[in-house]
């Protein structure tokens, strides 16, 4: 029987069993080096010995020592690189062979269930391996949870002692989370197709277009979006302050002598999904997409401007998010806002953001989806179907509003400590990349370290300008024949932002990435505040301190770090449920940060520290 919960022993060897020869020989071969002398990095638990890829000699020695079962967790592509037929050798030696491929991208309950079946149907010592032994230990950790009922934290600790790499614990946690898979599975490309086609069929959605018609113009479009939001949150099953709601957010804009020639009501359409946890409900996570469209002329409110990709794609994404997320018990609040006036000067977003700031609202993150539906490259060989750009500011926009002396001081400190790439918006972009990597999403973010494209802007900008963390999603290859163009054919070239240029399957993958990001952001604790790296004296280690996150379900904190030239956080150390930690690495050589996590494994964005003496 498997000894579950027993003490893990490094280099614990398997004793000979039954009638297997004990002199280091396998019949028909030359004498072998004993199994006990072959692989120093083996670890064992009960019947199972974990190791990296064994050689032919090691497999023969394992059989000679009484081994009965070999479980191979390497992938199909890896098997091609093994210089011998492992299965044939194992079976020729009279042992059982099982191949259960495992990688972080394909890890689920399958591997642990297969392990349980193998252990239950065989007897005797087991050699379980992948390339290094780490993935096999991860499978074993999941087996301890699923088959043996072990506590998650204890199972992860046991697997780590057996050689599981640090990220293996997060992968186990990922597979124990129900909500991420549920929301990804719920996204429907056919629904997105319908939303985009319907929005494009309003002819024009120019901010200055007709508001009375039921079939054409910005008025008809916003009423349809509101009705669709309302339909998509039906049956949410929530009551009171937790019930989703849909409403218009109207602002009067006076003529500006540029793109607003007359007084106009700029109306945003908002679907708010309050957090299920009262103590987290005031944390607001926004998703934006602009409802208005334009033709070639910025003031042309009459010509057709279907705006299918720019930005019916972003609005469609939000409508689908309402359907997918309304029933989920997200702990913090999601605000889906279809803005107006974007093409005329970001008016809907700008006025809403200012009102939110004045009201003291706690907007933690803003995800702006603008032009996210066409992955087609404009040049031969270009294919953007597997990525989405994520733009983020490095230096906070609020710095440029400081007076001269304050700007000088702020820039001096950023230069001194090298923090030009660690704004809250940049941490948000890194967070999206981390979530995408954890879940191996079809569309992966391509982080662009600048606020937006050249000569263009978006609705995240007003939020940045007021100090909120905000990023922009945008497809990789923009076709400018299909943006801000009158619908026409010239010299055989089709111009105009038409719905046939939106790929609903790509848009669905971008929607899934947004949904996953929101699931992690809203269910994770708040990022620690008042985070400091202590610089009171010269040391070769690094101490960080922070204020505890306020949520009751905080389970602990991790200190993360990266090389100063690295774009992403590279390593993490769990320091427990404390507000101070020391890492044996020099603060001069790495960038550090702190993040909180809860019992389910949801992690906050990284809080970047300021330099302090205490």
Secondary structure, DSSP 8 states (H G I E B T S, - for coil): ---TT---EET------TTS-SSS--TTS-----GGGT-TT-EEETTEEEES---HHHHHHHHHTTEEEEEE---HHHHTTSSS-HHHHHHHTT-EEEE----TTT-SHHHHHHHHHHHHH--SEEEEESSSSHHHHHHHHHHHHHTT---HHHHHHHHHHTT--HHHHHHHHHHH-SHHHHHHHH--HHHHHHHHHHHHTTSB--TTS-SS-SSSSHHHHHHHHHHHHHHHTTT----GGGS-EEEEEEEEE---SSS--S-EEEEEEEEEE--SSTTTTTEEEEEEEE-----SSTT--SS-B--IIIIIHHHHHHHHHHHHHTTS--SSEEEEEEESSTTTTSHHHHHHHHHHHHTT-EEEEEEEE-S-S--B-SSTT-B-TTEEEEEE-SS-GGGGGS-HHHHHHHHHHHHHHT-TT--HHHHHHHHHHHHHHHHT-SSEEEEESSSS-TT---THHHHHHTT--EEEEE-SS--GGGSS--SEEETTEEES--GGG--HHHHHHHHHHHHHHHHHHHHS----EEEEEE-SS--SSEEEEEE--S-TTEEEEEEEEEETT-SS--EEEEEES-SEEEESS-TTTEEEEEEEEETT--B---EE-EEE--
